[in-house]
Amino acid sequence: MRKFSTGSIGIQQGSRVLFSDFVNGGVMWTGEGDRESRHIVSFKEAFREPPVIHASITMWDTDNQTNARADLSAENITAEGFHLVFKTWSDTRIARVRADWMAIGPVRDDDDWDVD
């Protein structure tokens, strides 16, 4: 369990279409083997420390002739943002994917003092 030592917790969330490869014949639709789609997410306001990230696939459009294989993760998490990463492999053909994310972590409070 992750515990935050601050009294102020912030939540930010977002949604992103990671790719739409059916339209333009992109690698997720036409390719084979290991493939990856990586997107940098920048928070509107920085956290005090790297937050906890929850990410999920909220739209999934695949070919019905192949197995659906997917791995969605948050990588390189910092107080300012993270990488939202989608991976697939083998002969899987994916037309489109949208992912939603939520970041939960400690934030500065108006009552915090800067002591130098």
MODELLER restraints for C-alpha pairs under 7 A, 6 or more apart:
rsr = mdl.restraints
at = mdl.atoms
rsr.add(forms.Gaussian(group=physical.xy_distance, feature=features.Distance(at['CA:4:A'], at['CA:106:A']), mean=6.43, stdev=0.5))
rsr.add(forms.Gaussian(group=physical.xy_distance, feature=features.Distance(at['CA:6:A'], at['CA:106:A']), mean=6.02, stdev=0.5))
rsr.add(forms.Gaussian(group=physical.xy_distance, feature=features.Distance(at['CA:8:A'], at['CA:106:A']), mean=5.76, stdev=0.5))
rsr.add(forms.Gaussian(group=physical.xy_distance, feature=features.Distance(at['CA:8:A'], at['CA:107:A']), mean=5.67, stdev=0.5))
rsr.add(forms.Gaussian(group=physical.xy_distance, feature=features.Distance(at['CA:8:A'], at['CA:108:A']), mean=6.80, stdev=0.5))
rsr.add(forms.Gaussian(group=physical.xy_distance, feature=features.Distance(at['CA:8:A'], at['CA:109:A']), mean=6.09, stdev=0.5))
rsr.add(forms.Gaussian(group=physical.xy_distance, feature=features.Distance(at['CA:9:A'], at['CA:104:A']), mean=6.95, stdev=0.5))
rsr.add(forms.Gaussian(group=physical.xy_distance, feature=features.Distance(at['CA:9:A'], at['CA:105:A']), mean=5.39, stdev=0.5))
rsr.add(forms.Gaussian(group=physical.xy_distance, feature=features.Distance(at['CA:9:A'], at['CA:106:A']), mean=4.45, stdev=0.5))
rsr.add(forms.Gaussian(group=physical.xy_distance, feature=features.Distance(at['CA:9:A'], at['CA:107:A']), mean=5.61, stdev=0.5))
rsr.add(forms.Gaussian(group=physical.xy_distance, feature=features.Distance(at['CA:10:A'], at['CA:104:A']), mean=5.79, stdev=0.5))
rsr.add(forms.Gaussian(group=physical.xy_distance, feature=features.Distance(at['CA:10:A'], at['CA:105:A']), mean=5.54, stdev=0.5))
rsr.add(forms.Gaussian(group=physical.xy_distance, feature=features.Distance(at['CA:10:A'], at['CA:106:A']), mean=5.94, stdev=0.5))
rsr.add(forms.Gaussian(group=physical.xy_distance, feature=features.Distance(at['CA:10:A'], at['CA:107:A']), mean=5.65, stdev=0.5))
rsr.add(forms.Gaussian(group=physical.xy_distance, feature=features.Distance(at['CA:11:A'], at['CA:102:A']), mean=6.91, stdev=0.5))
rsr.add(forms.Gaussian(group=physical.xy_distance, feature=features.Distance(at['CA:11:A'], at['CA:103:A']), mean=5.55, stdev=0.5))
rsr.add(forms.Gaussian(group=physical.xy_distance, feature=features.Distance(at['CA:11:A'], at['CA:104:A']), mean=4.65, stdev=0.5))
rsr.add(forms.Gaussian(group=physical.xy_distance, feature=features.Distance(at['CA:11:A'], at['CA:105:A']), mean=6.77, stdev=0.5))
rsr.add(forms.Gaussian(group=physical.xy_distance, feature=features.Distance(at['CA:12:A'], at['CA:102:A']), mean=5.75, stdev=0.5))
rsr.add(forms.Gaussian(group=physical.xy_distance, feature=features.Distance(at['CA:12:A'], at['CA:103:A']), mean=5.21, stdev=0.5))
rsr.add(forms.Gaussian(group=physical.xy_distance, feature=features.Distance(at['CA:12:A'], at['CA:104:A']), mean=6.79, stdev=0.5))
rsr.add(forms.Gaussian(group=physical.xy_distance, feature=features.Distance(at['CA:13:A'], at['CA:101:A']), mean=5.50, stdev=0.5))
rsr.add(forms.Gaussian(group=physical.xy_distance, feature=features.Distance(at['CA:13:A'], at['CA:102:A']), mean=4.24, stdev=0.5))
rsr.add(forms.Gaussian(group=physical.xy_distance, feature=features.Distance(at['CA:13:A'], at['CA:103:A']), mean=6.17, stdev=0.5))
rsr.add(forms.Gaussian(group=physical.xy_distance, feature=features.Distance(at['CA:14:A'], at['CA:100:A']), mean=5.68, stdev=0.5))
rsr.add(forms.Gaussian(group=physical.xy_distance, feature=features.Distance(at['CA:14:A'], at['CA:101:A']), mean=5.46, stdev=0.5))
rsr.add(forms.Gaussian(group=physical.xy_distance, feature=features.Distance(at['CA:14:A'], at['CA:102:A']), mean=6.66, stdev=0.5))
rsr.add(forms.Gaussian(group=physical.xy_distance, feature=features.Distance(at['CA:15:A'], at['CA:99:A']), mean=5.75, stdev=0.5))
rsr.add(forms.Gaussian(group=physical.xy_distance, feature=features.Distance(at['CA:15:A'], at['CA:100:A']), mean=4.20, stdev=0.5))
rsr.add(forms.Gaussian(group=physical.xy_distance, feature=features.Distance(at['CA:15:A'], at['CA:101:A']), mean=6.34, stdev=0.5))
rsr.add(forms.Gaussian(group=physical.xy_distance, feature=features.Distance(at['CA:16:A'], at['CA:98:A']), mean=5.52, stdev=0.5))
rsr.add(forms.Gaussian(group=physical.xy_distance, feature=features.Distance(at['CA:16:A'], at['CA:99:A']), mean=5.49, stdev=0.5))
rsr.add(forms.Gaussian(group=physical.xy_distance, feature=features.Distance(at['CA:16:A'], at['CA:100:A']), mean=6.38, stdev=0.5))
rsr.add(forms.Gaussian(group=physical.xy_distance, feature=features.Distance(at['CA:17:A'], at['CA:97:A']), mean=5.90, stdev=0.5))
rsr.add(forms.Gaussian(group=physical.xy_distance, feature=features.Distance(at['CA:17:A'], at['CA:98:A']), mean=4.06, stdev=0.5))
rsr.add(forms.Gaussian(group=physical.xy_distance, feature=features.Distance(at['CA:17:A'], at['CA:99:A']), mean=6.38, stdev=0.5))
rsr.add(forms.Gaussian(group=physical.xy_distance, feature=features.Distance(at['CA:18:A'], at['CA:37:A']), mean=6.88, stdev=0.5))
rsr.add(forms.Gaussian(group=physical.xy_distance, feature=features.Distance(at['CA:18:A'], at['CA:97:A']), mean=5.67, stdev=0.5))
rsr.add(forms.Gaussian(group=physical.xy_distance, feature=features.Distance(at['CA:18:A'], at['CA:98:A']), mean=5.58, stdev=0.5))
rsr.add(forms.Gaussian(group=physical.xy_distance, feature=features.Distance(at['CA:18:A'], at['CA:99:A']), mean=6.93, stdev=0.5))
rsr.add(forms.Gaussian(group=physical.xy_distance, feature=features.Distance(at['CA:19:A'], at['CA:96:A']), mean=5.59, stdev=0.5))
rsr.add(forms.Gaussian(group=physical.xy_distance, feature=features.Distance(at['CA:19:A'], at['CA:97:A']), mean=6.01, stdev=0.5))
rsr.add(forms.Gaussian(group=physical.xy_distance, feature=features.Distance(at['CA:20:A'], at['CA:95:A']), mean=5.74, stdev=0.5))
rsr.add(forms.Gaussian(group=physical.xy_distance, feature=features.Distance(at['CA:20:A'], at['CA:96:A']), mean=4.42, stdev=0.5))
rsr.add(forms.Gaussian(group=physical.xy_distance, feature=features.Distance(at['CA:20:A'], at['CA:97:A']), mean=6.99, stdev=0.5))
rsr.add(forms.Gaussian(group=physical.xy_distance, feature=features.Distance(at['CA:21:A'], at['CA:27:A']), mean=6.79, stdev=0.5))
rsr.add(forms.Gaussian(group=physical.xy_distance, feature=features.Distance(at['CA:21:A'], at['CA:28:A']), mean=6.00, stdev=0.5))
rsr.add(forms.Gaussian(group=physical.xy_distance, feature=features.Distance(at['CA:21:A'], at['CA:29:A']), mean=5.56, stdev=0.5))
rsr.add(forms.Gaussian(group=physical.xy_distance, feature=features.Distance(at['CA:21:A'], at['CA:95:A']), mean=5.21, stdev=0.5))
rsr.add(forms.Gaussian(group=physical.xy_distance, feature=features.Distance(at['CA:21:A'], at['CA:96:A']), mean=6.29, stdev=0.5))
rsr.add(forms.Gaussian(group=physical.xy_distance, feature=features.Distance(at['CA:22:A'], at['CA:29:A']), mean=5.73, stdev=0.5))
rsr.add(forms.Gaussian(group=physical.xy_distance, feature=features.Distance(at['CA:22:A'], at['CA:95:A']), mean=4.52, stdev=0.5))
rsr.add(forms.Gaussian(group=physical.xy_distance, feature=features.Distance(at['CA:28:A'], at['CA:35:A']), mean=6.83, stdev=0.5))
rsr.add(forms.Gaussian(group=physical.xy_distance, feature=features.Distance(at['CA:28:A'], at['CA:93:A']), mean=5.99, stdev=0.5))
rsr.add(forms.Gaussian(group=physical.xy_distance, feature=features.Distance(at['CA:28:A'], at['CA:94:A']), mean=5.43, stdev=0.5))
rsr.add(forms.Gaussian(group=physical.xy_distance, feature=features.Distance(at['CA:28:A'], at['CA:95:A']), mean=6.88, stdev=0.5))
rsr.add(forms.Gaussian(group=physical.xy_distance, feature=features.Distance(at['CA:29:A'], at['CA:93:A']), mean=4.65, stdev=0.5))
rsr.add(forms.Gaussian(group=physical.xy_distance, feature=features.Distance(at['CA:29:A'], at['CA:94:A']), mean=5.03, stdev=0.5))
rsr.add(forms.Gaussian(group=physical.xy_distance, feature=features.Distance(at['CA:29:A'], at['CA:95:A']), mean=5.49, stdev=0.5))
rsr.add(forms.Gaussian(group=physical.xy_distance, feature=features.Distance(at['CA:30:A'], at['CA:93:A']), mean=6.76, stdev=0.5))
rsr.add(forms.Gaussian(group=physical.xy_distance, feature=features.Distance(at['CA:32:A'], at['CA:89:A']), mean=6.65, stdev=0.5))
rsr.add(forms.Gaussian(group=physical.xy_distance, feature=features.Distance(at['CA:32:A'], at['CA:90:A']), mean=5.45, stdev=0.5))
rsr.add(forms.Gaussian(group=physical.xy_distance, feature=features.Distance(at['CA:32:A'], at['CA:91:A']), mean=4.96, stdev=0.5))
rsr.add(forms.Gaussian(group=physical.xy_distance, feature=features.Distance(at['CA:33:A'], at['CA:89:A']), mean=4.68, stdev=0.5))
rsr.add(forms.Gaussian(group=physical.xy_distance, feature=features.Distance(at['CA:33:A'], at['CA:90:A']), mean=4.26, stdev=0.5))
rsr.add(forms.Gaussian(group=physical.xy_distance, feature=features.Distance(at['CA:33:A'], at['CA:91:A']), mean=6.45, stdev=0.5))
rsr.add(forms.Gaussian(group=physical.xy_distance, feature=features.Distance(at['CA:34:A'], at['CA:88:A']), mean=5.98, stdev=0.5))
rsr.add(forms.Gaussian(group=physical.xy_distance, feature=features.Distance(at['CA:34:A'], at['CA:89:A']), mean=4.22, stdev=0.5))
rsr.add(forms.Gaussian(group=physical.xy_distance, feature=features.Distance(at['CA:34:A'], at['CA:90:A']), mean=6.48, stdev=0.5))
rsr.add(forms.Gaussian(group=physical.xy_distance, feature=features.Distance(at['CA:35:A'], at['CA:87:A']), mean=5.69, stdev=0.5))
rsr.add(forms.Gaussian(group=physical.xy_distance, feature=features.Distance(at['CA:35:A'], at['CA:88:A']), mean=5.46, stdev=0.5))
rsr.add(forms.Gaussian(group=physical.xy_distance, feature=features.Distance(at['CA:35:A'], at['CA:89:A']), mean=6.00, stdev=0.5))
rsr.add(forms.Gaussian(group=physical.xy_distance, feature=features.Distance(at['CA:36:A'], at['CA:86:A']), mean=5.69, stdev=0.5))
rsr.add(forms.Gaussian(group=physical.xy_distance, feature=features.Distance(at['CA:36:A'], at['CA:87:A']), mean=4.44, stdev=0.5))
rsr.add(forms.Gaussian(group=physical.xy_distance, feature=features.Distance(at['CA:36:A'], at['CA:88:A']), mean=6.60, stdev=0.5))
rsr.add(forms.Gaussian(group=physical.xy_distance, feature=features.Distance(at['CA:37:A'], at['CA:85:A']), mean=5.81, stdev=0.5))
rsr.add(forms.Gaussian(group=physical.xy_distance, feature=features.Distance(at['CA:37:A'], at['CA:86:A']), mean=5.17, stdev=0.5))
rsr.add(forms.Gaussian(group=physical.xy_distance, feature=features.Distance(at['CA:37:A'], at['CA:87:A']), mean=6.45, stdev=0.5))
rsr.add(forms.Gaussian(group=physical.xy_distance, feature=features.Distance(at['CA:38:A'], at['CA:83:A']), mean=6.45, stdev=0.5))
rsr.add(forms.Gaussian(group=physical.xy_distance, feature=features.Distance(at['CA:38:A'], at['CA:84:A']), mean=5.81, stdev=0.5))
rsr.add(forms.Gaussian(group=physical.xy_distance, feature=features.Distance(at['CA:38:A'], at['CA:85:A']), mean=4.53, stdev=0.5))
rsr.add(forms.Gaussian(group=physical.xy_distance, feature=features.Distance(at['CA:38:A'], at['CA:86:A']), mean=6.48, stdev=0.5))
rsr.add(forms.Gaussian(group=physical.xy_distance, feature=features.Distance(at['CA:39:A'], at['CA:83:A']), mean=5.48, stdev=0.5))
rsr.add(forms.Gaussian(group=physical.xy_distance, feature=features.Distance(at['CA:39:A'], at['CA:84:A']), mean=5.18, stdev=0.5))
rsr.add(forms.Gaussian(group=physical.xy_distance, feature=features.Distance(at['CA:39:A'], at['CA:85:A']), mean=6.47, stdev=0.5))
rsr.add(forms.Gaussian(group=physical.xy_distance, feature=features.Distance(at['CA:40:A'], at['CA:82:A']), mean=5.98, stdev=0.5))
rsr.add(forms.Gaussian(group=physical.xy_distance, feature=features.Distance(at['CA:40:A'], at['CA:83:A']), mean=4.58, stdev=0.5))
rsr.add(forms.Gaussian(group=physical.xy_distance, feature=features.Distance(at['CA:40:A'], at['CA:84:A']), mean=6.34, stdev=0.5))
rsr.add(forms.Gaussian(group=physical.xy_distance, feature=features.Distance(at['CA:41:A'], at['CA:81:A']), mean=5.37, stdev=0.5))
rsr.add(forms.Gaussian(group=physical.xy_distance, feature=features.Distance(at['CA:41:A'], at['CA:82:A']), mean=5.38, stdev=0.5))
rsr.add(forms.Gaussian(group=physical.xy_distance, feature=features.Distance(at['CA:41:A'], at['CA:83:A']), mean=5.95, stdev=0.5))
rsr.add(forms.Gaussian(group=physical.xy_distance, feature=features.Distance(at['CA:41:A'], at['CA:84:A']), mean=6.87, stdev=0.5))
rsr.add(forms.Gaussian(group=physical.xy_distance, feature=features.Distance(at['CA:42:A'], at['CA:80:A']), mean=5.98, stdev=0.5))
rsr.add(forms.Gaussian(group=physical.xy_distance, feature=features.Distance(at['CA:42:A'], at['CA:81:A']), mean=4.34, stdev=0.5))
rsr.add(forms.Gaussian(group=physical.xy_distance, feature=features.Distance(at['CA:42:A'], at['CA:82:A']), mean=6.78, stdev=0.5))
rsr.add(forms.Gaussian(group=physical.xy_distance, feature=features.Distance(at['CA:43:A'], at['CA:80:A']), mean=5.57, stdev=0.5))
rsr.add(forms.Gaussian(group=physical.xy_distance, feature=features.Distance(at['CA:43:A'], at['CA:81:A']), mean=5.25, stdev=0.5))
rsr.add(forms.Gaussian(group=physical.xy_distance, feature=features.Distance(at['CA:46:A'], at['CA:79:A']), mean=5.41, stdev=0.5))
rsr.add(forms.Gaussian(group=physical.xy_distance, feature=features.Distance(at['CA:46:A'], at['CA:80:A']), mean=4.75, stdev=0.5))
rsr.add(forms.Gaussian(group=physical.xy_distance, feature=features.Distance(at['CA:47:A'], at['CA:79:A']), mean=4.79, stdev=0.5))
rsr.add(forms.Gaussian(group=physical.xy_distance, feature=features.Distance(at['CA:47:A'], at['CA:80:A']), mean=6.65, stdev=0.5))
rsr.add(forms.Gaussian(group=physical.xy_distance, feature=features.Distance(at['CA:47:A'], at['CA:105:A']), mean=6.42, stdev=0.5))
rsr.add(forms.Gaussian(group=physical.xy_distance, feature=features.Distance(at['CA:47:A'], at['CA:106:A']), mean=5.90, stdev=0.5))
rsr.add(forms.Gaussian(group=physical.xy_distance, feature=features.Distance(at['CA:47:A'], at['CA:107:A']), mean=4.82, stdev=0.5))
rsr.add(forms.Gaussian(group=physical.xy_distance, feature=features.Distance(at['CA:48:A'], at['CA:79:A']), mean=6.17, stdev=0.5))
rsr.add(forms.Gaussian(group=physical.xy_distance, feature=features.Distance(at['CA:48:A'], at['CA:106:A']), mean=5.56, stdev=0.5))
rsr.add(forms.Gaussian(group=physical.xy_distance, feature=features.Distance(at['CA:48:A'], at['CA:107:A']), mean=5.04, stdev=0.5))
rsr.add(forms.Gaussian(group=physical.xy_distance, feature=features.Distance(at['CA:48:A'], at['CA:108:A']), mean=6.36, stdev=0.5))
rsr.add(forms.Gaussian(group=physical.xy_distance, feature=features.Distance(at['CA:49:A'], at['CA:78:A']), mean=6.96, stdev=0.5))
rsr.add(forms.Gaussian(group=physical.xy_distance, feature=features.Distance(at['CA:49:A'], at['CA:79:A']), mean=4.83, stdev=0.5))
rsr.add(forms.Gaussian(group=physical.xy_distance, feature=features.Distance(at['CA:49:A'], at['CA:106:A']), mean=6.67, stdev=0.5))
rsr.add(forms.Gaussian(group=physical.xy_distance, feature=features.Distance(at['CA:50:A'], at['CA:77:A']), mean=6.00, stdev=0.5))
rsr.add(forms.Gaussian(group=physical.xy_distance, feature=features.Distance(at['CA:50:A'], at['CA:78:A']), mean=4.52, stdev=0.5))
rsr.add(forms.Gaussian(group=physical.xy_distance, feature=features.Distance(at['CA:50:A'], at['CA:79:A']), mean=4.19, stdev=0.5))
rsr.add(forms.Gaussian(group=physical.xy_distance, feature=features.Distance(at['CA:51:A'], at['CA:79:A']), mean=6.55, stdev=0.5))
rsr.add(forms.Gaussian(group=physical.xy_distance, feature=features.Distance(at['CA:51:A'], at['CA:103:A']), mean=5.82, stdev=0.5))
rsr.add(forms.Gaussian(group=physical.xy_distance, feature=features.Distance(at['CA:51:A'], at['CA:104:A']), mean=5.28, stdev=0.5))
rsr.add(forms.Gaussian(group=physical.xy_distance, feature=features.Distance(at['CA:51:A'], at['CA:105:A']), mean=4.25, stdev=0.5))
rsr.add(forms.Gaussian(group=physical.xy_distance, feature=features.Distance(at['CA:52:A'], at['CA:103:A']), mean=5.56, stdev=0.5))
rsr.add(forms.Gaussian(group=physical.xy_distance, feature=features.Distance(at['CA:52:A'], at['CA:104:A']), mean=5.25, stdev=0.5))
rsr.add(forms.Gaussian(group=physical.xy_distance, feature=features.Distance(at['CA:52:A'], at['CA:105:A']), mean=6.19, stdev=0.5))
rsr.add(forms.Gaussian(group=physical.xy_distance, feature=features.Distance(at['CA:53:A'], at['CA:74:A']), mean=6.73, stdev=0.5))
rsr.add(forms.Gaussian(group=physical.xy_distance, feature=features.Distance(at['CA:53:A'], at['CA:101:A']), mean=6.87, stdev=0.5))
rsr.add(forms.Gaussian(group=physical.xy_distance, feature=features.Distance(at['CA:53:A'], at['CA:102:A']), mean=5.69, stdev=0.5))
rsr.add(forms.Gaussian(group=physical.xy_distance, feature=features.Distance(at['CA:53:A'], at['CA:103:A']), mean=4.56, stdev=0.5))
rsr.add(forms.Gaussian(group=physical.xy_distance, feature=features.Distance(at['CA:53:A'], at['CA:104:A']), mean=6.61, stdev=0.5))
rsr.add(forms.Gaussian(group=physical.xy_distance, feature=features.Distance(at['CA:54:A'], at['CA:101:A']), mean=5.50, stdev=0.5))
rsr.add(forms.Gaussian(group=physical.xy_distance, feature=features.Distance(at['CA:54:A'], at['CA:102:A']), mean=5.16, stdev=0.5))
rsr.add(forms.Gaussian(group=physical.xy_distance, feature=features.Distance(at['CA:54:A'], at['CA:103:A']), mean=6.48, stdev=0.5))
rsr.add(forms.Gaussian(group=physical.xy_distance, feature=features.Distance(at['CA:55:A'], at['CA:73:A']), mean=6.73, stdev=0.5))
rsr.add(forms.Gaussian(group=physical.xy_distance, feature=features.Distance(at['CA:55:A'], at['CA:99:A']), mean=6.77, stdev=0.5))
rsr.add(forms.Gaussian(group=physical.xy_distance, feature=features.Distance(at['CA:55:A'], at['CA:100:A']), mean=5.76, stdev=0.5))
rsr.add(forms.Gaussian(group=physical.xy_distance, feature=features.Distance(at['CA:55:A'], at['CA:101:A']), mean=4.26, stdev=0.5))
rsr.add(forms.Gaussian(group=physical.xy_distance, feature=features.Distance(at['CA:55:A'], at['CA:102:A']), mean=6.52, stdev=0.5))
rsr.add(forms.Gaussian(group=physical.xy_distance, feature=features.Distance(at['CA:56:A'], at['CA:99:A']), mean=5.52, stdev=0.5))
rsr.add(forms.Gaussian(group=physical.xy_distance, feature=features.Distance(at['CA:56:A'], at['CA:100:A']), mean=5.53, stdev=0.5))
rsr.add(forms.Gaussian(group=physical.xy_distance, feature=features.Distance(at['CA:56:A'], at['CA:101:A']), mean=6.45, stdev=0.5))
rsr.add(forms.Gaussian(group=physical.xy_distance, feature=features.Distance(at['CA:57:A'], at['CA:98:A']), mean=5.97, stdev=0.5))
rsr.add(forms.Gaussian(group=physical.xy_distance, feature=features.Distance(at['CA:57:A'], at['CA:99:A']), mean=4.43, stdev=0.5))
rsr.add(forms.Gaussian(group=physical.xy_distance, feature=features.Distance(at['CA:57:A'], at['CA:100:A']), mean=6.46, stdev=0.5))
rsr.add(forms.Gaussian(group=physical.xy_distance, feature=features.Distance(at['CA:58:A'], at['CA:98:A']), mean=5.57, stdev=0.5))
rsr.add(forms.Gaussian(group=physical.xy_distance, feature=features.Distance(at['CA:58:A'], at['CA:99:A']), mean=5.33, stdev=0.5))
rsr.add(forms.Gaussian(group=physical.xy_distance, feature=features.Distance(at['CA:58:A'], at['CA:100:A']), mean=6.31, stdev=0.5))
rsr.add(forms.Gaussian(group=physical.xy_distance, feature=features.Distance(at['CA:59:A'], at['CA:97:A']), mean=5.40, stdev=0.5))
rsr.add(forms.Gaussian(group=physical.xy_distance, feature=features.Distance(at['CA:59:A'], at['CA:98:A']), mean=4.85, stdev=0.5))
rsr.add(forms.Gaussian(group=physical.xy_distance, feature=features.Distance(at['CA:59:A'], at['CA:99:A']), mean=6.96, stdev=0.5))
rsr.add(forms.Gaussian(group=physical.xy_distance, feature=features.Distance(at['CA:60:A'], at['CA:96:A']), mean=6.09, stdev=0.5))
rsr.add(forms.Gaussian(group=physical.xy_distance, feature=features.Distance(at['CA:60:A'], at['CA:97:A']), mean=4.88, stdev=0.5))
rsr.add(forms.Gaussian(group=physical.xy_distance, feature=features.Distance(at['CA:60:A'], at['CA:98:A']), mean=6.80, stdev=0.5))
rsr.add(forms.Gaussian(group=physical.xy_distance, feature=features.Distance(at['CA:61:A'], at['CA:94:A']), mean=6.09, stdev=0.5))
rsr.add(forms.Gaussian(group=physical.xy_distance, feature=features.Distance(at['CA:61:A'], at['CA:95:A']), mean=5.40, stdev=0.5))
rsr.add(forms.Gaussian(group=physical.xy_distance, feature=features.Distance(at['CA:61:A'], at['CA:96:A']), mean=5.14, stdev=0.5))
rsr.add(forms.Gaussian(group=physical.xy_distance, feature=features.Distance(at['CA:61:A'], at['CA:97:A']), mean=6.48, stdev=0.5))
rsr.add(forms.Gaussian(group=physical.xy_distance, feature=features.Distance(at['CA:62:A'], at['CA:68:A']), mean=6.81, stdev=0.5))
rsr.add(forms.Gaussian(group=physical.xy_distance, feature=features.Distance(at['CA:62:A'], at['CA:93:A']), mean=5.95, stdev=0.5))
rsr.add(forms.Gaussian(group=physical.xy_distance, feature=features.Distance(at['CA:62:A'], at['CA:94:A']), mean=4.36, stdev=0.5))
rsr.add(forms.Gaussian(group=physical.xy_distance, feature=features.Distance(at['CA:62:A'], at['CA:95:A']), mean=5.56, stdev=0.5))
rsr.add(forms.Gaussian(group=physical.xy_distance, feature=features.Distance(at['CA:63:A'], at['CA:93:A']), mean=5.47, stdev=0.5))
rsr.add(forms.Gaussian(group=physical.xy_distance, feature=features.Distance(at['CA:63:A'], at['CA:94:A']), mean=6.21, stdev=0.5))
rsr.add(forms.Gaussian(group=physical.xy_distance, feature=features.Distance(at['CA:66:A'], at['CA:91:A']), mean=6.51, stdev=0.5))
rsr.add(forms.Gaussian(group=physical.xy_distance, feature=features.Distance(at['CA:66:A'], at['CA:92:A']), mean=5.46, stdev=0.5))
rsr.add(forms.Gaussian(group=physical.xy_distance, feature=features.Distance(at['CA:66:A'], at['CA:93:A']), mean=6.72, stdev=0.5))
rsr.add(forms.Gaussian(group=physical.xy_distance, feature=features.Distance(at['CA:67:A'], at['CA:92:A']), mean=5.66, stdev=0.5))
rsr.add(forms.Gaussian(group=physical.xy_distance, feature=features.Distance(at['CA:68:A'], at['CA:92:A']), mean=5.79, stdev=0.5))
rsr.add(forms.Gaussian(group=physical.xy_distance, feature=features.Distance(at['CA:69:A'], at['CA:88:A']), mean=5.56, stdev=0.5))
rsr.add(forms.Gaussian(group=physical.xy_distance, feature=features.Distance(at['CA:69:A'], at['CA:89:A']), mean=6.69, stdev=0.5))
rsr.add(forms.Gaussian(group=physical.xy_distance, feature=features.Distance(at['CA:69:A'], at['CA:92:A']), mean=6.23, stdev=0.5))
rsr.add(forms.Gaussian(group=physical.xy_distance, feature=features.Distance(at['CA:70:A'], at['CA:87:A']), mean=5.80, stdev=0.5))
rsr.add(forms.Gaussian(group=physical.xy_distance, feature=features.Distance(at['CA:70:A'], at['CA:88:A']), mean=4.94, stdev=0.5))
rsr.add(forms.Gaussian(group=physical.xy_distance, feature=features.Distance(at['CA:71:A'], at['CA:86:A']), mean=5.67, stdev=0.5))
rsr.add(forms.Gaussian(group=physical.xy_distance, feature=features.Distance(at['CA:71:A'], at['CA:87:A']), mean=5.03, stdev=0.5))
rsr.add(forms.Gaussian(group=physical.xy_distance, feature=features.Distance(at['CA:71:A'], at['CA:88:A']), mean=6.40, stdev=0.5))
rsr.add(forms.Gaussian(group=physical.xy_distance, feature=features.Distance(at['CA:72:A'], at['CA:85:A']), mean=5.69, stdev=0.5))
rsr.add(forms.Gaussian(group=physical.xy_distance, feature=features.Distance(at['CA:72:A'], at['CA:86:A']), mean=4.55, stdev=0.5))
rsr.add(forms.Gaussian(group=physical.xy_distance, feature=features.Distance(at['CA:72:A'], at['CA:87:A']), mean=6.49, stdev=0.5))
rsr.add(forms.Gaussian(group=physical.xy_distance, feature=features.Distance(at['CA:73:A'], at['CA:84:A']), mean=6.10, stdev=0.5))
rsr.add(forms.Gaussian(group=physical.xy_distance, feature=features.Distance(at['CA:73:A'], at['CA:85:A']), mean=5.28, stdev=0.5))
rsr.add(forms.Gaussian(group=physical.xy_distance, feature=features.Distance(at['CA:73:A'], at['CA:86:A']), mean=6.63, stdev=0.5))
rsr.add(forms.Gaussian(group=physical.xy_distance, feature=features.Distance(at['CA:74:A'], at['CA:82:A']), mean=6.49, stdev=0.5))
rsr.add(forms.Gaussian(group=physical.xy_distance, feature=features.Distance(at['CA:74:A'], at['CA:83:A']), mean=5.62, stdev=0.5))
rsr.add(forms.Gaussian(group=physical.xy_distance, feature=features.Distance(at['CA:74:A'], at['CA:84:A']), mean=4.88, stdev=0.5))
rsr.add(forms.Gaussian(group=physical.xy_distance, feature=features.Distance(at['CA:74:A'], at['CA:85:A']), mean=6.14, stdev=0.5))
rsr.add(forms.Gaussian(group=physical.xy_distance, feature=features.Distance(at['CA:75:A'], at['CA:82:A']), mean=6.00, stdev=0.5))
rsr.add(forms.Gaussian(group=physical.xy_distance, feature=features.Distance(at['CA:75:A'], at['CA:83:A']), mean=5.07, stdev=0.5))
rsr.add(forms.Gaussian(group=physical.xy_distance, feature=features.Distance(at['CA:75:A'], at['CA:84:A']), mean=6.58, stdev=0.5))
rsr.add(forms.Gaussian(group=physical.xy_distance, feature=features.Distance(at['CA:76:A'], at['CA:82:A']), mean=5.34, stdev=0.5))
rsr.add(forms.Gaussian(group=physical.xy_distance, feature=features.Distance(at['CA:76:A'], at['CA:83:A']), mean=5.92, stdev=0.5))
rsr.add(forms.Gaussian(group=physical.xy_distance, feature=features.Distance(at['CA:77:A'], at['CA:83:A']), mean=6.96, stdev=0.5))
